[in-house]
Amino acid sequence: MLKGVPSQASAGRPQMAGLLEDTTARDYSRKLQLFSAFAERELRQAIASLGLERGMRVLDAGCGTGEALGWLTDEVGPHGLVVGLELAAAHALAAQARARAGAAVLQADLFRPPLAPGSFDLVWAVNAINHLRDPLAGVQRLATLLCSGGRIALGQSALLPEMFFAWDARLERLTNEAVRQYYRDRYRLEERELAGVRALLGWLRGAQLRDVAVRTLVIERCAPLREVDQVYFLEAVFRGTWGERLRPYLSRDDYEELTHLCDPGDCRFALKRPDFHFLQTFTLAIGKA
């Protein structure tokens, strides 16, 4: 049991794979770590905008490998409490390894958290609710963990298509479409299911939260890139998200062109271009209990 946060026996729905097949055994730690390092500046900006106070208690729901735990701890100070909640065992272990004093990590299902109602001033959940088969029910469950006047902050990347190839809008559009089709096929989803994450505002209002507000930041990177940006684009996007898996969804010529742009040994490598310009949105939706 966490000091200052009474636990409650888990009950209710049985565990099932999430919309994107998340289970306790799934492990994409490296991708999570790369994104957190890449977007740290904007994520910290989003946290700072919440106006957290010293001594507050914060839950990071779907904390992944735990990078945000330290940023949240910086805001609430040594007398505050930050708890990370994570389904995947490998991610929870990584988060536990990096957690500082004033933070704790629990491996548990978001629908069955070993936490008492009314325990937190803020629930912070980034790129997590979109993994649930029933996101509204997930938001409603998280809302029960808030004290009176507490807030939920749902963060989500890329509600709008990302811009990778400013010089070739056609190939960029086809690549984005290929990625969406790949995910629909892999997870056996319909387009409306994959795009359901756009309903952040509706989920908060559907959970009867008050003073709901939404704001969107832009994550923008231009050449020359920092090393952390180059590593993220190369490993997490060009190799981890695109690569061979997109071959069936592109014409031979388009796939060949994409391969050249993603190959650091090629003179056409996108990240070496002086006109490389990347844009991605990060949307923060906030509601009060």
C-alpha positions as CSV (number, residue, x, y, z in Angstrom):
1,M,0.0,0.0,0.0
2,L,1.3,3.4,-0.9
3,K,1.9,5.9,1.9
4,G,-0.8,8.5,1.8
5,V,-2.9,6.7,-0.9
6,P,-5.1,3.9,0.6
7,S,-5.5,0.9,-1.7
8,Q,-8.7,-0.8,-2.7
9,A,-9.2,-4.4,-3.7
10,S,-9.4,-4.8,-7.5
11,A,-12.7,-6.0,-8.8
12,G,-14.9,-5.8,-11.9
13,R,-14.2,-6.5,-15.5
14,P,-11.8,-9.3,-16.6
15,Q,-8.5,-8.2,-18.2
16,M,-8.5,-8.3,-22.0
17,A,-6.2,-7.1,-24.7
18,G,-6.5,-3.4,-25.4
19,L,-7.6,-2.0,-28.7
20,L,-4.0,-2.1,-29.9
21,E,-3.4,-5.5,-28.3
22,D,-1.8,-4.2,-25.2
23,T,-1.3,-6.8,-22.5
24,T,0.9,-7.3,-19.4
25,A,3.4,-9.1,-21.7
26,R,3.7,-6.5,-24.4
27,D,7.0,-4.5,-24.5
28,Y,7.8,-1.5,-26.7
29,S,9.9,0.2,-24.1
30,R,12.5,1.6,-26.5
31,K,9.9,3.4,-28.6
32,L,8.4,5.0,-25.5
33,Q,11.8,6.1,-24.3
34,L,12.7,7.6,-27.7
35,F,9.4,9.6,-27.9
36,S,9.8,10.9,-24.4
37,A,13.3,12.1,-25.1
38,F,12.3,13.6,-28.4
39,A,9.2,15.4,-27.1
40,E,10.5,16.3,-23.6
41,R,10.4,20.0,-24.1
42,E,6.8,20.1,-25.2
43,L,5.6,17.5,-22.7
44,R,7.2,19.5,-19.9
45,Q,5.5,22.7,-21.3
46,A,2.2,20.9,-21.1
47,I,2.8,19.8,-17.5
48,A,3.9,23.4,-16.5
49,S,0.7,24.8,-18.0
50,L,-1.4,22.8,-15.5
51,G,-0.2,25.0,-12.6
52,L,0.4,22.1,-10.2
53,E,1.2,23.1,-6.6
54,R,3.6,21.8,-4.1
55,G,2.3,18.9,-2.1
56,M,-0.3,17.8,-4.7
57,R,-0.9,14.1,-5.5
58,V,-0.7,13.1,-9.1
59,L,-1.4,9.8,-10.9
60,D,0.3,9.1,-14.3
61,A,-2.1,6.6,-15.8
62,G,-0.4,4.6,-18.4
63,C,3.0,5.9,-17.4
64,G,5.0,3.8,-19.8
65,T,8.7,3.7,-19.0
66,G,8.2,6.5,-16.5
67,E,10.0,9.6,-18.0
68,A,7.1,11.9,-16.9
69,L,7.2,10.8,-13.3
70,G,10.3,12.9,-12.7
71,W,8.9,15.9,-14.5
72,L,5.7,15.7,-12.4
73,T,7.8,15.2,-9.2
74,D,9.6,18.5,-10.0
75,E,6.2,20.3,-10.0
76,V,4.7,18.8,-6.8
77,G,8.0,18.9,-4.8
78,P,9.3,16.7,-2.0
79,H,6.0,16.8,0.0
80,G,3.9,15.8,-3.0
81,L,3.3,12.3,-4.4
82,V,3.5,11.0,-7.9
83,V,2.2,7.5,-8.7
84,G,2.7,5.7,-12.0
85,L,0.2,3.1,-13.2
86,E,1.2,0.8,-16.0
87,L,-0.2,-2.4,-17.5
88,A,2.9,-3.8,-19.2
89,A,5.3,-5.6,-16.9
90,A,8.4,-4.6,-18.9
91,H,7.3,-0.9,-18.9
92,A,6.5,-0.9,-15.2
93,L,9.9,-2.3,-14.4
94,A,11.6,0.4,-16.5
95,A,9.5,3.0,-14.8
96,Q,10.3,1.7,-11.3
97,A,14.1,1.8,-12.1
98,R,13.9,5.5,-13.0
99,A,11.4,6.6,-10.3
100,R,12.8,9.2,-7.9
101,A,12.0,9.8,-4.3
102,G,8.4,10.9,-4.0
103,A,7.3,8.7,-6.9
104,A,6.0,5.1,-7.0
105,V,5.0,2.7,-9.8
106,L,2.3,0.1,-9.8
107,Q,1.7,-2.5,-12.4
108,A,-2.0,-2.8,-12.8
109,D,-5.0,-2.5,-15.1
110,L,-6.4,1.0,-15.4
111,F,-9.9,-0.4,-14.9
112,R,-8.8,-2.2,-11.7
113,P,-6.3,0.2,-10.0
114,P,-5.3,-0.7,-6.5
115,L,-6.1,2.8,-5.4
116,A,-8.9,4.3,-3.4
117,P,-11.4,6.8,-4.8
118,G,-10.7,10.4,-4.3
119,S,-6.9,10.0,-3.9
120,F,-5.5,12.4,-6.4
121,D,-5.5,16.1,-7.4
122,L,-4.6,15.3,-11.0
123,V,-4.6,12.3,-13.3
124,W,-2.2,12.7,-16.2
125,A,-2.6,10.3,-19.1
126,V,-0.7,10.7,-22.3
127,N,-1.1,8.5,-25.4
128,A,-2.9,6.0,-23.2
129,I,-6.6,6.3,-23.4
130,N,-6.6,5.6,-27.1
131,H,-5.3,2.1,-26.3
132,L,-8.6,1.2,-24.5
133,R,-11.5,-0.6,-26.2
134,D,-13.9,1.6,-24.1
135,P,-12.1,4.9,-23.6
136,L,-15.2,6.6,-22.1
137,A,-15.4,3.9,-19.4
138,G,-11.6,4.4,-18.9
139,V,-12.0,8.2,-18.3
140,Q,-15.0,7.5,-16.0
141,R,-12.9,5.1,-14.0
142,L,-10.0,7.6,-13.7
143,A,-12.5,10.3,-12.6
144,T,-13.4,8.2,-9.5
145,L,-9.8,8.6,-8.4
146,L,-10.0,12.4,-8.2
147,C,-10.6,14.4,-5.1
148,S,-13.3,17.1,-5.3
149,G,-12.0,19.7,-7.8
150,G,-9.3,17.4,-9.1
151,R,-8.5,17.3,-12.8
152,I,-7.9,14.8,-15.6
153,A,-5.4,15.9,-18.3
154,L,-5.5,13.7,-21.4
155,G,-2.7,14.2,-23.8
156,Q,-2.6,12.8,-27.3
157,S,-0.2,13.0,-30.1
158,A,-1.0,13.5,-33.8
159,L,-4.7,14.2,-34.0
160,L,-3.8,15.8,-37.3
161,P,-1.5,14.1,-39.9
162,E,2.2,14.7,-39.3
163,M,4.4,16.5,-41.8
164,F,7.6,14.7,-42.6
165,F,8.3,15.4,-46.3
166,A,7.6,19.1,-46.8
167,W,9.0,18.9,-50.3
168,D,6.8,16.0,-51.3
169,A,3.3,16.2,-50.1
170,R,2.1,13.4,-52.3
171,L,4.5,10.8,-50.9
172,E,3.9,12.0,-47.4
173,R,0.1,11.6,-47.8
174,L,0.5,8.1,-49.3
175,T,2.9,7.1,-46.4
176,N,0.4,8.3,-43.8
177,E,-2.4,6.5,-45.5
178,A,-0.3,3.3,-45.7
179,V,0.5,3.5,-42.0
180,R,-3.2,3.8,-41.1
181,Q,-4.1,0.9,-43.4
182,Y,-1.3,-1.3,-41.8
183,Y,-2.7,-0.6,-38.3
184,R,-6.2,-1.3,-39.4
185,D,-5.1,-4.6,-40.9
186,R,-2.8,-5.6,-38.0
187,Y,-5.3,-4.9,-35.2
188,R,-8.5,-5.7,-37.3
189,L,-9.9,-2.2,-36.8
190,E,-12.3,0.0,-38.7
191,E,-11.3,3.5,-39.7
192,R,-13.7,5.0,-37.1
193,E,-12.1,2.9,-34.3
194,L,-8.6,4.0,-35.2
195,A,-9.6,7.6,-35.4
196,G,-11.8,7.4,-32.3
197,V,-9.0,9.2,-30.3
198,R,-10.1,12.5,-31.8
199,A,-13.0,12.3,-29.3
200,L,-10.9,13.5,-26.3
201,L,-13.3,16.4,-25.7
202,G,-16.3,14.2,-25.9
203,W,-14.9,11.6,-23.5
204,L,-14.3,14.2,-20.8
205,R,-17.8,15.7,-21.2
206,G,-19.3,12.2,-21.4
207,A,-17.7,11.4,-18.1
208,Q,-19.5,14.4,-16.6
209,L,-16.4,16.4,-15.9
210,R,-16.7,20.2,-15.6
211,D,-14.8,23.2,-17.2
212,V,-13.5,21.0,-20.0
213,A,-10.9,22.8,-22.1
214,V,-8.7,21.7,-25.0
215,R,-5.5,23.2,-26.3
216,T,-3.0,22.0,-28.9
217,L,0.7,22.4,-29.0
218,V,2.9,21.9,-32.1
219,I,6.0,19.8,-31.9
220,E,8.2,21.3,-34.6
221,R,11.7,20.2,-35.7
222,C,13.8,21.7,-38.5
223,A,17.2,20.9,-39.9
224,P,19.8,20.8,-38.5
225,L,18.4,18.3,-36.0
226,R,19.5,17.5,-32.5
227,E,20.9,14.0,-32.1
228,V,17.9,13.0,-29.9
229,D,15.6,14.0,-32.8
230,Q,17.6,12.1,-35.4
231,V,17.6,8.9,-33.3
232,Y,13.8,9.2,-32.7
233,F,13.0,9.6,-36.4
234,L,15.4,6.9,-37.6
235,E,14.5,4.2,-35.0
236,A,11.0,4.9,-33.9
237,V,9.5,6.1,-37.2
238,F,11.6,5.1,-40.2
239,R,12.4,1.7,-38.9
240,G,9.9,1.0,-36.1
241,T,6.7,2.4,-37.7
242,W,7.5,2.4,-41.4
243,G,10.0,0.1,-43.1
244,E,9.2,-3.3,-44.7
245,R,5.7,-3.4,-43.2
246,L,4.6,-0.6,-45.6
247,R,5.7,-2.4,-48.7
248,P,2.3,-4.0,-49.5
249,Y,0.6,-0.6,-49.1
250,L,2.7,1.4,-51.5
251,S,3.5,1.2,-55.2
252,R,6.9,-0.2,-56.0
253,D,8.2,3.2,-57.1
254,D,6.8,5.0,-54.0
255,Y,8.2,2.3,-51.6
256,E,11.6,2.6,-53.3
257,E,11.6,6.4,-52.9
258,L,10.5,6.1,-49.2
259,T,13.3,3.6,-48.6
260,H,15.9,6.0,-50.0
261,L,14.6,8.8,-47.8
262,C,14.8,6.6,-44.7
263,D,18.3,5.2,-45.3
264,P,21.1,7.1,-43.5
265,G,23.6,5.7,-46.0
266,D,21.8,7.1,-48.9
267,C,22.6,10.6,-50.3
268,R,18.8,11.3,-50.3
269,F,18.4,10.5,-46.6
270,A,15.6,12.8,-45.4
271,L,17.3,13.8,-42.2
272,K,20.3,15.2,-44.1
273,R,18.3,17.5,-46.2
274,P,18.5,21.2,-45.4
275,D,14.8,21.6,-45.9
276,F,13.7,18.8,-43.5
277,H,10.8,20.3,-41.5
278,F,8.6,18.2,-39.2
279,L,5.3,19.1,-37.6
280,Q,3.2,17.1,-35.2
281,T,0.4,18.1,-32.9
282,F,0.1,17.4,-29.2
283,T,-3.4,17.9,-27.8
284,L,-4.2,18.3,-24.1
285,A,-7.8,18.0,-23.0
286,I,-8.5,18.9,-19.3
287,G,-11.6,18.4,-17.2
288,K,-12.4,18.9,-13.5
289,A,-14.3,16.6,-11.2
